[in-house]
Amino acid sequence: MARPLRIQFPHAFYHIMNRGLARQAVFTDRADRAMFLALLADCHEMWGIRVIAYCLLGTHYHLLIQTPEANLSRVMRHLDGLYTQRYNRRHQRDGPLFRGRYKAIVVDAEEYLVAVARYIHQNPVAAGFVRSPEAYAWSSCHLYLDKGTRPAWLDAEQLLNRFPKKDRPRAFLAFMRSKEEDPVRSFYGSRRWLPVLGSKDFHERLRRRVRKREAGLTEVPEAKAYLRPDASTCLEAVRQVYGRSREELLRGRRGQRNETRAMAMYVCRRLAGMKLEDIAKLFGVAGYSAVSSVIGRVKEELETRDETARRFDQIQKRIKRADCCVWLGGPAE
Protein backbone atom coordinates (compact mmCIF):
# COMPACT_ATOMS: atom_id res chain seq x y z
CA MET A 1 0.00 0.00 0.00
CA ALA A 2 1.31 3.45 -0.91
CA ARG A 3 2.11 5.85 1.88
CA PRO A 4 -0.40 8.67 2.41
CA LEU A 5 0.40 11.92 0.65
CA ARG A 6 2.28 14.46 2.75
CA ILE A 7 1.13 17.95 1.88
CA GLN A 8 3.48 20.62 3.20
CA PHE A 9 3.36 24.35 2.60
CA PRO A 10 3.95 27.52 4.65
CA HIS A 11 1.26 28.33 7.23
CA ALA A 12 -0.61 25.03 6.80
CA PHE A 13 -2.85 23.75 9.61
CA TYR A 14 -2.72 20.05 10.52
CA HIS A 15 -4.54 17.61 12.74
CA ILE A 16 -1.82 15.13 13.73
CA MET A 17 -2.47 11.71 15.27
CA ASN A 18 -0.32 8.76 16.23
CA ARG A 19 -1.02 5.57 18.17
CA GLY A 20 1.06 3.05 20.06
CA LEU A 21 2.28 -0.10 18.33
CA ALA A 22 -0.31 -2.87 18.75
CA ARG A 23 -2.39 -0.33 20.71
CA GLN A 24 0.11 -0.37 23.57
CA ALA A 25 0.37 2.59 25.94
CA VAL A 26 2.57 5.49 24.89
CA PHE A 27 1.85 7.50 28.05
CA THR A 28 1.89 5.57 31.31
CA ASP A 29 2.14 8.34 33.89
CA ARG A 30 2.40 12.07 34.51
CA ALA A 31 6.14 12.11 33.77
CA ASP A 32 5.64 10.62 30.29
CA ARG A 33 3.04 13.22 29.40
CA ALA A 34 5.15 16.08 30.77
CA MET A 35 8.11 14.79 28.74
CA PHE A 36 6.02 14.82 25.53
CA LEU A 37 4.74 18.36 26.17
CA ALA A 38 8.29 19.56 26.83
CA LEU A 39 9.31 18.24 23.41
CA LEU A 40 6.28 19.95 21.87
CA ALA A 41 7.48 23.20 23.44
CA ASP A 42 10.92 22.56 21.92
CA CYS A 43 9.33 22.20 18.48
CA HIS A 44 7.66 25.58 18.95
CA GLU A 45 10.94 27.18 20.00
CA MET A 46 13.16 25.60 17.35
CA TRP A 47 10.89 25.58 14.31
CA GLY A 48 8.20 28.10 15.11
CA ILE A 49 5.22 25.76 15.00
CA ARG A 50 2.03 27.09 16.56
CA VAL A 51 0.28 24.64 18.85
CA ILE A 52 -3.45 25.31 18.86
CA ALA A 53 -4.79 22.20 20.62
CA TYR A 54 -3.58 18.89 21.99
CA CYS A 55 -4.86 15.83 23.83
CA LEU A 56 -2.72 13.03 25.27
CA LEU A 57 -4.51 9.76 25.98
CA GLY A 58 -3.00 6.49 27.13
CA THR A 59 -2.47 4.84 23.75
CA HIS A 60 -2.38 7.82 21.39
CA TYR A 61 -2.24 11.59 20.99
CA HIS A 62 -3.91 14.34 18.96
CA LEU A 63 -2.35 17.66 17.95
CA LEU A 64 -3.69 20.67 16.07
CA ILE A 65 -0.77 22.74 14.83
CA GLN A 66 0.19 25.34 12.26
CA THR A 67 3.55 25.32 10.49
CA PRO A 68 4.65 28.84 9.41
CA GLU A 69 7.48 27.03 7.62
CA ALA A 70 6.82 24.03 5.39
CA ASN A 71 8.58 21.72 7.85
CA LEU A 72 6.02 19.24 9.21
CA SER A 73 8.14 16.15 8.45
CA ARG A 74 11.16 17.57 10.22
CA VAL A 75 9.14 18.62 13.27
CA MET A 76 7.47 15.21 13.60
CA ARG A 77 10.75 13.32 13.23
CA HIS A 78 11.99 15.29 16.21
CA LEU A 79 8.82 14.90 18.27
CA ASP A 80 8.06 11.20 17.70
CA GLY A 81 11.68 10.11 17.38
CA LEU A 82 13.05 11.83 20.45
CA TYR A 83 10.03 10.95 22.56
CA THR A 84 10.49 7.27 21.65
CA GLN A 85 14.16 7.41 22.66
CA ARG A 86 13.42 9.05 26.00
CA TYR A 87 10.43 6.80 26.70
CA ASN A 88 12.51 3.69 25.98
CA ARG A 89 15.33 4.92 28.20
CA ARG A 90 12.97 5.76 31.03
CA HIS A 91 11.09 2.46 30.87
CA GLN A 92 14.13 0.31 30.01
CA ARG A 93 12.79 -0.96 26.72
CA ASP A 94 13.83 -0.77 23.08
CA GLY A 95 12.26 -0.88 19.65
CA PRO A 96 9.50 1.21 18.06
CA LEU A 97 6.87 2.81 20.27
CA PHE A 98 4.39 4.06 17.67
CA ARG A 99 2.67 1.86 15.11
CA GLY A 100 4.13 3.75 12.19
CA ARG A 101 4.14 7.18 10.62
CA TYR A 102 1.84 9.77 12.12
CA LYS A 103 -1.41 10.66 10.34
CA ALA A 104 -1.60 14.25 9.17
CA ILE A 105 -4.85 15.85 7.98
CA VAL A 106 -4.61 19.27 6.34
CA VAL A 107 -7.36 21.43 7.82
CA ASP A 108 -9.24 24.24 6.12
CA ALA A 109 -8.83 26.74 8.97
CA GLU A 110 -11.55 29.09 7.79
CA GLU A 111 -14.18 26.35 7.85
CA TYR A 112 -13.05 23.72 10.35
CA LEU A 113 -10.34 24.92 12.74
CA VAL A 114 -12.66 25.34 15.74
CA ALA A 115 -14.54 22.14 14.94
CA VAL A 116 -11.32 20.09 14.82
CA ALA A 117 -10.24 21.59 18.16
CA ARG A 118 -13.58 20.48 19.60
CA TYR A 119 -13.11 16.96 18.21
CA ILE A 120 -9.68 16.78 19.86
CA HIS A 121 -10.91 18.12 23.20
CA GLN A 122 -13.92 15.78 23.15
CA ASN A 123 -11.78 12.64 22.95
CA PRO A 124 -11.53 12.10 26.74
CA VAL A 125 -15.30 12.57 27.01
CA ALA A 126 -15.95 10.01 24.27
CA ALA A 127 -13.59 7.59 26.06
CA GLY A 128 -15.52 8.01 29.32
CA PHE A 129 -12.61 9.54 31.25
CA VAL A 130 -14.44 12.79 32.09
CA ARG A 131 -17.90 14.26 31.66
CA SER A 132 -16.74 17.59 30.24
CA PRO A 133 -13.65 18.35 28.10
CA GLU A 134 -12.21 21.02 30.42
CA ALA A 135 -12.01 18.46 33.25
CA TYR A 136 -9.30 16.44 31.50
CA ALA A 137 -5.85 17.45 32.74
CA TRP A 138 -3.86 16.37 29.67
CA SER A 139 -5.60 18.33 26.94
CA SER A 140 -5.38 22.02 26.13
CA CYS A 141 -9.08 22.73 26.76
CA HIS A 142 -8.78 23.87 30.40
CA LEU A 143 -5.79 26.09 29.51
CA TYR A 144 -8.04 28.26 27.34
CA LEU A 145 -10.06 29.16 30.43
CA ASP A 146 -7.17 30.40 32.59
CA LYS A 147 -4.56 32.60 30.94
CA GLY A 148 -2.37 32.44 34.04
CA THR A 149 -1.71 28.70 33.61
CA ARG A 150 -1.42 28.77 29.82
CA PRO A 151 2.08 27.98 28.48
CA ALA A 152 3.65 30.50 26.12
CA TRP A 153 3.82 27.95 23.32
CA LEU A 154 0.04 27.40 23.20
CA ASP A 155 -1.41 29.75 20.57
CA ALA A 156 -4.85 30.25 22.11
CA GLU A 157 -5.67 33.46 20.28
CA GLN A 158 -6.32 31.77 16.95
CA LEU A 159 -9.34 29.98 18.42
CA LEU A 160 -10.48 32.57 20.96
CA ASN A 161 -10.56 35.32 18.33
CA ARG A 162 -13.22 33.37 16.46
CA PHE A 163 -15.70 33.89 19.31
CA PRO A 164 -17.54 37.08 20.33
CA LYS A 165 -15.22 39.48 22.13
CA LYS A 166 -17.45 39.62 25.21
CA ASP A 167 -16.60 36.70 27.53
CA ARG A 168 -14.69 34.68 24.94
CA PRO A 169 -13.62 31.87 27.33
CA ARG A 170 -17.27 31.13 28.20
CA ALA A 171 -18.29 31.05 24.53
CA PHE A 172 -15.28 28.86 23.76
CA LEU A 173 -16.21 26.38 26.51
CA ALA A 174 -19.84 26.23 25.40
CA PHE A 175 -18.71 25.28 21.90
CA MET A 176 -16.19 22.70 23.15
CA ARG A 177 -18.96 21.04 25.17
CA SER A 178 -21.43 20.98 22.26
CA LYS A 179 -21.97 17.98 20.01
CA GLU A 180 -20.15 17.59 16.71
CA GLU A 181 -22.11 18.25 13.58
CA ASP A 182 -21.77 16.91 10.07
CA PRO A 183 -19.57 16.88 8.04
CA VAL A 184 -16.96 16.67 10.82
CA ARG A 185 -18.65 13.69 12.48
CA SER A 186 -18.92 11.89 9.13
CA PHE A 187 -15.32 12.69 8.24
CA TYR A 188 -13.84 11.20 11.42
CA GLY A 189 -16.35 8.37 11.44
CA SER A 190 -15.19 7.15 8.04
CA ARG A 191 -12.56 4.43 7.85
CA ARG A 192 -11.22 5.79 4.55
CA TRP A 193 -9.80 9.14 5.53
CA LEU A 194 -8.49 11.53 2.96
CA PRO A 195 -5.60 13.72 4.11
CA VAL A 196 -7.68 16.90 3.75
CA LEU A 197 -10.65 18.30 5.68
CA GLY A 198 -12.06 21.28 3.84
CA SER A 199 -14.46 22.72 1.34
CA LYS A 200 -14.41 21.86 -2.35
CA ASP A 201 -12.69 25.14 -3.06
CA PHE A 202 -10.02 24.34 -0.44
CA HIS A 203 -9.44 20.90 -2.03
CA GLU A 204 -9.02 22.51 -5.43
CA ARG A 205 -6.54 25.08 -4.13
CA LEU A 206 -4.48 22.27 -2.60
CA ARG A 207 -4.53 20.32 -5.88
CA ARG A 208 -3.22 23.36 -7.72
CA ARG A 209 -0.52 23.81 -5.08
CA VAL A 210 0.57 20.16 -5.35
CA ARG A 211 0.63 20.32 -9.15
CA LYS A 212 2.70 23.50 -9.01
CA ARG A 213 5.20 21.88 -6.63
CA GLU A 214 5.46 18.78 -8.82
CA ALA A 215 6.16 21.05 -11.78
CA GLY A 216 9.06 22.59 -9.87
CA LEU A 217 7.55 26.04 -9.62
CA THR A 218 8.14 28.34 -6.67
CA GLU A 219 5.12 29.03 -4.50
CA VAL A 220 4.29 32.52 -3.35
CA PRO A 221 3.56 32.66 0.40
CA GLU A 222 -0.10 33.39 1.10
CA ALA A 223 0.45 34.85 4.55
CA LYS A 224 2.95 36.94 6.42
CA ALA A 225 6.46 35.48 6.16
CA TYR A 226 7.82 33.68 9.19
CA LEU A 227 11.22 35.15 10.03
CA ARG A 228 14.10 33.20 11.50
CA PRO A 229 17.69 34.40 12.02
CA ASP A 230 20.47 32.90 9.94
CA ALA A 231 23.64 31.39 11.45
CA SER A 232 25.72 34.55 10.99
CA THR A 233 23.19 36.62 12.92
CA CYS A 234 23.19 34.07 15.75
CA LEU A 235 26.99 33.93 15.97
CA GLU A 236 27.31 37.71 15.97
CA ALA A 237 24.76 38.07 18.78
CA VAL A 238 26.53 35.44 20.92
CA ARG A 239 29.92 37.02 20.21
CA GLN A 240 28.71 40.46 21.32
CA VAL A 241 27.05 39.22 24.53
CA TYR A 242 30.07 37.18 25.62
CA GLY A 243 32.70 39.58 24.27
CA ARG A 244 34.57 36.87 22.36
CA SER A 245 35.91 36.58 18.82
CA ARG A 246 34.18 34.62 16.07
CA GLU A 247 37.19 32.30 15.97
CA GLU A 248 36.65 31.37 19.64
CA LEU A 249 33.06 30.45 18.83
CA LEU A 250 33.86 28.21 15.88
CA ARG A 251 37.08 26.48 16.98
CA GLY A 252 37.23 24.65 20.28
CA ARG A 253 40.11 23.03 22.16
CA ARG A 254 39.96 19.39 23.10
CA GLY A 255 39.26 18.80 26.78
CA GLN A 256 38.35 22.42 27.50
CA ARG A 257 34.83 23.62 28.29
CA ASN A 258 33.91 26.68 26.19
CA GLU A 259 30.65 28.19 27.45
CA THR A 260 30.47 30.72 24.61
CA ARG A 261 30.90 28.06 21.95
CA ALA A 262 28.30 25.82 23.62
CA MET A 263 25.80 28.67 23.74
CA ALA A 264 26.44 29.44 20.07
CA MET A 265 25.57 25.84 19.15
CA TYR A 266 22.41 26.02 21.25
CA VAL A 267 21.31 29.31 19.67
CA CYS A 268 21.93 27.98 16.14
CA ARG A 269 19.76 24.99 16.96
CA ARG A 270 16.96 26.66 18.86
CA LEU A 271 16.64 30.04 17.15
CA ALA A 272 17.98 29.34 13.65
CA GLY A 273 16.53 25.82 13.49
CA MET A 274 19.72 24.36 12.02
CA LYS A 275 20.12 20.60 11.68
CA LEU A 276 22.51 18.92 14.10
CA GLU A 277 24.76 17.75 11.27
CA ASP A 278 24.97 21.30 9.87
CA ILE A 279 25.92 22.65 13.30
CA ALA A 280 28.59 19.95 13.61
CA LYS A 281 30.04 21.00 10.26
CA LEU A 282 29.96 24.71 11.12
CA PHE A 283 31.71 24.23 14.48
CA GLY A 284 34.09 21.49 13.36
CA VAL A 285 32.59 18.88 15.69
CA ALA A 286 32.96 15.16 14.92
CA GLY A 287 29.36 14.00 14.70
CA TYR A 288 25.91 15.35 15.46
CA SER A 289 25.63 13.27 18.67
CA ALA A 290 28.35 15.44 20.24
CA VAL A 291 26.38 18.55 19.25
CA SER A 292 23.24 17.07 20.79
CA SER A 293 25.07 16.51 24.09
CA VAL A 294 26.38 20.08 24.17
CA ILE A 295 22.90 21.47 23.46
CA GLY A 296 21.42 19.30 26.18
CA ARG A 297 23.90 20.64 28.76
CA VAL A 298 23.15 24.24 27.81
CA LYS A 299 19.44 23.60 28.16
CA GLU A 300 19.99 22.23 31.68
CA GLU A 301 22.08 25.28 32.58
CA LEU A 302 19.34 27.60 31.34
CA GLU A 303 17.02 26.01 33.90
CA THR A 304 19.51 26.06 36.80
CA ARG A 305 21.86 29.03 36.27
CA ASP A 306 20.49 32.57 36.32
CA GLU A 307 23.58 33.96 34.57
CA THR A 308 23.17 31.59 31.61
CA ALA A 309 19.48 32.46 31.31
CA ARG A 310 20.29 36.18 31.49
CA ARG A 311 22.82 35.94 28.67
CA PHE A 312 20.46 33.91 26.50
CA ASP A 313 17.80 36.59 27.00
CA GLN A 314 20.32 39.24 25.89
CA ILE A 315 21.17 37.18 22.80
CA GLN A 316 17.50 36.91 21.84
CA LYS A 317 17.03 40.66 22.21
CA ARG A 318 20.05 41.38 19.99
CA ILE A 319 18.79 38.98 17.34
CA LYS A 320 15.35 40.63 17.34
CA ARG A 321 17.05 43.96 16.65
CA ALA A 322 19.23 42.54 13.87
CA ASP A 323 18.46 43.18 10.25
CA CYS A 324 19.74 39.90 8.76
CA CYS A 325 16.77 37.62 9.12
CA VAL A 326 15.92 35.29 6.27
CA TRP A 327 12.70 33.89 4.84
CA LEU A 328 12.51 30.16 5.46
CA GLY A 329 9.02 29.48 4.16
CA GLY A 330 10.21 27.71 1.03
CA PRO A 331 9.33 24.37 -0.49
CA ALA A 332 8.94 21.33 1.74
CA GLU A 333 12.02 19.28 2.47
C-alpha positions in Angstrom: 0.0 0.0 0.0 1.3 3.4 -0.9 2.1 5.8 1.9 -0.4 8.7 2.4 0.4 11.9 0.7 2.3 14.5 2.8 1.1 18.0 1.9 3.5 20.6 3.2 3.4 24.4 2.6 4.0 27.5 4.7 1.3 28.3 7.2 -0.6 25.0 6.8 -2.8 23.7 9.6 -2.7 20.0 10.5 -4.5 17.6 12.7 -1.8 15.1 13.7 -2.5 11.7 15.3 -0.3 8.8 16.2 -1.0 5.6 18.2 1.1 3.1 20.1 2.3 -0.1 18.3 -0.3 -2.9 18.8 -2.4 -0.3 20.7 0.1 -0.4 23.6 0.4 2.6 25.9 2.6 5.5 24.9 1.9 7.5 28.0 1.9 5.6 31.3 2.1 8.3 33.9 2.4 12.1 34.5 6.1 12.1 33.8 5.6 10.6 30.3 3.0 13.2 29.4 5.1 16.1 30.8 8.1 14.8 28.7 6.0 14.8 25.5 4.7 18.4 26.2 8.3 19.6 26.8 9.3 18.2 23.4 6.3 19.9 21.9 7.5 23.2 23.4 10.9 22.6 21.9 9.3 22.2 18.5 7.7 25.6 19.0 10.9 27.2 20.0 13.2 25.6 17.3 10.9 25.6 14.3 8.2 28.1 15.1 5.2 25.8 15.0 2.0 27.1 16.6 0.3 24.6 18.8 -3.4 25.3 18.9 -4.8 22.2 20.6 -3.6 18.9 22.0 -4.9 15.8 23.8 -2.7 13.0 25.3 -4.5 9.8 26.0 -3.0 6.5 27.1 -2.5 4.8 23.8 -2.4 7.8 21.4 -2.2 11.6 21.0 -3.9 14.3 19.0 -2.3 17.7 17.9 -3.7 20.7 16.1 -0.8 22.7 14.8 0.2 25.3 12.3 3.6 25.3 10.5 4.7 28.8 9.4 7.5 27.0 7.6 6.8 24.0 5.4 8.6 21.7 7.9 6.0 19.2 9.2 8.1 16.2 8.5 11.2 17.6 10.2 9.1 18.6 13.3 7.5 15.2 13.6 10.8 13.3 13.2 12.0 15.3 16.2 8.8 14.9 18.3 8.1 11.2 17.7 11.7 10.1 17.4 13.1 11.8 20.4 10.0 11.0 22.6 10.5 7.3 21.6 14.2 7.4 22.7 13.4 9.0 26.0 10.4 6.8 26.7 12.5 3.7 26.0 15.3 4.9 28.2 13.0 5.8 31.0 11.1 2.5 30.9 14.1 0.3 30.0 12.8 -1.0 26.7 13.8 -0.8 23.1 12.3 -0.9 19.6 9.5 1.2 18.1 6.9 2.8 20.3 4.4 4.1 17.7 2.7 1.9 15.1 4.1 3.8 12.2 4.1 7.2 10.6 1.8 9.8 12.1 -1.4 10.7 10.3 -1.6 14.2 9.2 -4.9 15.8 8.0 -4.6 19.3 6.3 -7.4 21.4 7.8 -9.2 24.2 6.1 -8.8 26.7 9.0 -11.6 29.1 7.8 -14.2 26.3 7.8 -13.1 23.7 10.4 -10.3 24.9 12.7 -12.7 25.3 15.7 -14.5 22.1 14.9 -11.3 20.1 14.8 -10.2 21.6 18.2 -13.6 20.5 19.6 -13.1 17.0 18.2 -9.7 16.8 19.9 -10.9 18.1 23.2 -13.9 15.8 23.2 -11.8 12.6 22.9 -11.5 12.1 26.7 -15.3 12.6 27.0 -15.9 10.0 24.3 -13.6 7.6 26.1 -15.5 8.0 29.3 -12.6 9.5 31.3 -14.4 12.8 32.1 -17.9 14.3 31.7 -16.7 17.6 30.2 -13.6 18.4 28.1 -12.2 21.0 30.4 -12.0 18.5 33.3 -9.3 16.4 31.5 -5.8 17.5 32.7 -3.9 16.4 29.7 -5.6 18.3 26.9 -5.4 22.0 26.1 -9.1 22.7 26.8 -8.8 23.9 30.4 -5.8 26.1 29.5 -8.0 28.3 27.3 -10.1 29.2 30.4 -7.2 30.4 32.6 -4.6 32.6 30.9 -2.4 32.4 34.0 -1.7 28.7 33.6 -1.4 28.8 29.8 2.1 28.0 28.5 3.6 30.5 26.1 3.8 27.9 23.3 0.0 27.4 23.2 -1.4 29.7 20.6 -4.8 30.2 22.1 -5.7 33.5 20.3 -6.3 31.8 17.0 -9.3 30.0 18.4 -10.5 32.6 21.0 -10.6 35.3 18.3 -13.2 33.4 16.5 -15.7 33.9 19.3 -17.5 37.1 20.3 -15.2 39.5 22.1 -17.5 39.6 25.2 -16.6 36.7 27.5 -14.7 34.7 24.9 -13.6 31.9 27.3 -17.3 31.1 28.2 -18.3 31.1 24.5 -15.3 28.9 23.8 -16.2 26.4 26.5 -19.8 26.2 25.4 -18.7 25.3 21.9 -16.2 22.7 23.2 -19.0 21.0 25.2 -21.4 21.0 22.3 -22.0 18.0 20.0 -20.2 17.6 16.7 -22.1 18.2 13.6 -21.8 16.9 10.1 -19.6 16.9 8.0 -17.0 16.7 10.8 -18.7 13.7 12.5 -18.9 11.9 9.1 -15.3 12.7 8.2 -13.8 11.2 11.4 -16.3 8.4 11.4 -15.2 7.1 8.0 -12.6 4.4 7.8 -11.2 5.8 4.6 -9.8 9.1 5.5 -8.5 11.5 3.0 -5.6 13.7 4.1 -7.7 16.9 3.7 -10.6 18.3 5.7 -12.1 21.3 3.8 -14.5 22.7 1.3 -14.4 21.9 -2.4 -12.7 25.1 -3.1 -10.0 24.3 -0.4 -9.4 20.9 -2.0 -9.0 22.5 -5.4 -6.5 25.1 -4.1 -4.5 22.3 -2.6 -4.5 20.3 -5.9 -3.2 23.4 -7.7 -0.5 23.8 -5.1 0.6 20.2 -5.3 0.6 20.3 -9.2 2.7 23.5 -9.0 5.2 21.9 -6.6 5.5 18.8 -8.8 6.2 21.1 -11.8 9.1 22.6 -9.9 7.5 26.0 -9.6 8.1 28.3 -6.7 5.1 29.0 -4.5 4.3 32.5 -3.3 3.6 32.7 0.4 -0.1 33.4 1.1 0.4 34.9 4.6 3.0 36.9 6.4 6.5 35.5 6.2 7.8 33.7 9.2 11.2 35.2 10.0 14.1 33.2 11.5 17.7 34.4 12.0 20.5 32.9 9.9 23.6 31.4 11.4 25.7 34.5 11.0 23.2 36.6 12.9 23.2 34.1 15.8 27.0 33.9 16.0 27.3 37.7 16.0 24.8 38.1 18.8 26.5 35.4 20.9 29.9 37.0 20.2 28.7 40.5 21.3 27.1 39.2 24.5 30.1 37.2 25.6 32.7 39.6 24.3 34.6 36.9 22.4 35.9 36.6 18.8 34.2 34.6 16.1 37.2 32.3 16.0 36.7 31.4 19.6 33.1 30.4 18.8 33.9 28.2 15.9 37.1 26.5 17.0 37.2 24.6 20.3 40.1 23.0 22.2 40.0 19.4 23.1 39.3 18.8 26.8 38.4 22.4 27.5 34.8 23.6 28.3 33.9 26.7 26.2 30.7 28.2 27.4 30.5 30.7 24.6 30.9 28.1 22.0 28.3 25.8 23.6 25.8 28.7 23.7 26.4 29.4 20.1 25.6 25.8 19.1 22.4 26.0 21.2 21.3 29.3 19.7 21.9 28.0 16.1 19.8 25.0 17.0 17.0 26.7 18.9 16.6 30.0 17.1 18.0 29.3 13.6 16.5 25.8 13.5 19.7 24.4 12.0 20.1 20.6 11.7 22.5 18.9 14.1 24.8 17.8 11.3 25.0 21.3 9.9 25.9 22.7 13.3 28.6 19.9 13.6 30.0 21.0 10.3 30.0 24.7 11.1 31.7 24.2 14.5 34.1 21.5 13.4 32.6 18.9 15.7 33.0 15.2 14.9 29.4 14.0 14.7 25.9 15.3 15.5 25.6 13.3 18.7 28.4 15.4 20.2 26.4 18.5 19.3 23.2 17.1 20.8 25.1 16.5 24.1 26.4 20.1 24.2 22.9 21.5 23.5 21.4 19.3 26.2 23.9 20.6 28.8 23.2 24.2 27.8 19.4 23.6 28.2 20.0 22.2 31.7 22.1 25.3 32.6 19.3 27.6 31.3 17.0 26.0 33.9 19.5 26.1 36.8 21.9 29.0 36.3 20.5 32.6 36.3 23.6 34.0 34.6 23.2 31.6 31.6 19.5 32.5 31.3 20.3 36.2 31.5 22.8 35.9 28.7 20.5 33.9 26.5 17.8 36.6 27.0 20.3 39.2 25.9 21.2 37.2 22.8 17.5 36.9 21.8 17.0 40.7 22.2 20.1 41.4 20.0 18.8 39.0 17.3 15.4 40.6 17.3 17.1 44.0 16.7 19.2 42.5 13.9 18.5 43.2 10.2 19.7 39.9 8.8 16.8 37.6 9.1 15.9 35.3 6.3 12.7 33.9 4.8 12.5 30.2 5.5 9.0 29.5 4.2 10.2 27.7 1.0 9.3 24.4 -0.5 8.9 21.3 1.7 12.0 19.3 2.5 
